Amino acid sequence: MTQGAKDPQRVNYRAVPDESGHFGPYGGKFVPETLMPALEELEEAYLQARSDPDFLAELAYLQRTYVGRPTPITYARRLSEHLGGAQIYLKREDLAHTGAHKINNALGQALLMKRKMGKTRIVAETGAGQHGVATATAAALLGIECVVYMGTVDMARQEPNVFRMRLLGTEVRGVDSGSRTLKDAINEAIRDWVTNVRTTHYLLGSALGPHPYPAMVRDFQSVIGQEALQQMLDSQDGPGRLPDVIVACVGGGSNAIGIFHPFLEYEQVRLIGVEAGGLGIESGQHAARFADPKLGRLGVLQGTKSYVLQDEDGQIALTHSISAGLDYASVGPEHAWLRDLGRSEYTYCTDEQAMAGFKALCELEGIIPALESAHAIGHVLKLAPQMDKDQIILVNLSGRGDKDLGTVMKELK
Ligand SMILES: Cc1ncc(COP(=O)(O)O)c(C=O)c1O
């Protein structure tokens, strides 16, 4: 196979979701009747925008001049030498404005709403706070009123991001129900949306939720993989060839699907998603939807059908992760589909392994990663030594760790 050539297509990865929003048995639109018109309006706007050269040019302009795209790839020389196996490259989403990949989607949706939908208000939910900051940023840039819902547990562990959102002119509403984390914040955001649907767009933060969100968020995040593909094939700043493996952490699944998607037809590239193993799978205190057959089963959560962590009665299980952004009971439906096809694989890192990844990147590369991204690095610590020196791993470094310093400080005491 020549470098950069695509394998003959085995599966048409571009044919999903179908018109009803399904990725095989996953996905769909499980929402109250009152939200159906809003989803249809959103789908129409998104389909129009996808083929509107003016919209795409404006988005590309903002990505270049405001977000700072393209983000570079960095060769992690010392980490590669330290592990003594594969050569490791990092796709630097931590260098995007606001410090994570979340801005790609937030800006895309906010622009869509402003240019195509005539709505005046955004509601959003956030776990790590990174999506909330990205949404608040896009809202400030485009002059849109914004309310962000956040579980009070997450508000406490991501305090700097709460402050940031408020500085940006967004109202942050604490959610004190349930486990007081992301899933409860999503419930409240949806409740607000149902009530104010005529004026309000729900800016969902990951490749989740009812159709068309999983496809739309994937498309806005695919800029990561499109750039990475070119950058890897470039022999001046990159290795001049495709990676053998791509590794990305998986919360809802948006940074992973964003980097995976443009590589799907290159079947020789292994795609690995890393979930949050928390305190270990046996402990039940994790957010590894694929790794725990006891808790992770087919179910519907927040409008879409996918793998959901649930108890025997189908009640949503409480999750745990050191990283707020991976601490979620469900996973994007496209990941479930790709996994069934064998096109992508999923593994997990425990809190402890993620902390080892975090420290390694700090000490060996001078990069402080987000705890979410540290899960991807944690897996690379195991994977790279098993690979040959002429093999290549590309890691999606989804965000920077400033927001996590409080958590890390407690952890390392
Ligand atoms: C830096 C970072 N990486 C990853 C994630 C996980 O989300 P996703 O799986 O949608 O990329 C988050 C979520 O907040 C995040 O802030």
The ligand as an SDF file (V2000), in Angstrom:
LIG
                    3D

 16 16  0  0  0  0  0  0  0  0999 V2000
  -10.0990   18.3760   27.5170 C   0  0  0  0  0  0  0  0  0  0  0  0
  -11.2260   17.4060   27.3470 C   0  0  0  0  0  0  0  0  0  0  0  0
  -10.9980   16.2490   26.7050 N   0  0  0  0  0  0  0  0  0  0  0  0
  -11.9770   15.3290   26.5310 C   0  0  0  0  0  0  0  0  0  0  0  0
  -13.2500   15.5350   27.0280 C   0  0  0  0  0  0  0  0  0  0  0  0
  -14.2670   14.4610   26.8360 C   0  0  0  0  0  0  0  0  0  0  0  0
  -15.2500   14.7790   25.9320 O   0  0  0  0  0  0  0  0  0  0  0  0
  -15.3170   14.1400   24.4910 P   0  0  0  0  0  0  0  0  0  0  0  0
  -15.2750   12.6530   24.6610 O   0  0  0  0  0  0  0  0  0  0  0  0
  -16.5950   14.6360   23.9390 O   0  0  0  0  0  0  0  0  0  0  0  0
  -14.1270   14.6160   23.7070 O   0  0  0  0  0  0  0  0  0  0  0  0
  -13.5560   16.7380   27.7020 C   0  0  0  0  0  0  0  0  0  0  0  0
  -14.8970   16.9970   28.2080 C   0  0  0  0  0  0  0  0  0  0  0  0
  -15.1880   17.9350   28.8730 O   0  0  0  0  0  0  0  0  0  0  0  0
  -12.5070   17.6920   27.8550 C   0  0  0  0  0  0  0  0  0  0  0  0
  -12.7220   18.8590   28.4970 O   0  0  0  0  0  0  0  0  0  0  0  0
  1  2  1  0
  2  3  1  0
  2 15  2  0
  3  4  2  0
  4  5  1  0
  5  6  1  0
  5 12  2  0
  6  7  1  0
  7  8  1  0
  8  9  2  0
  8 10  1  0
  8 11  1  0
 12 13  1  0
 12 15  1  0
 13 14  2  0
 15 16  1  0
M  END
$$$$
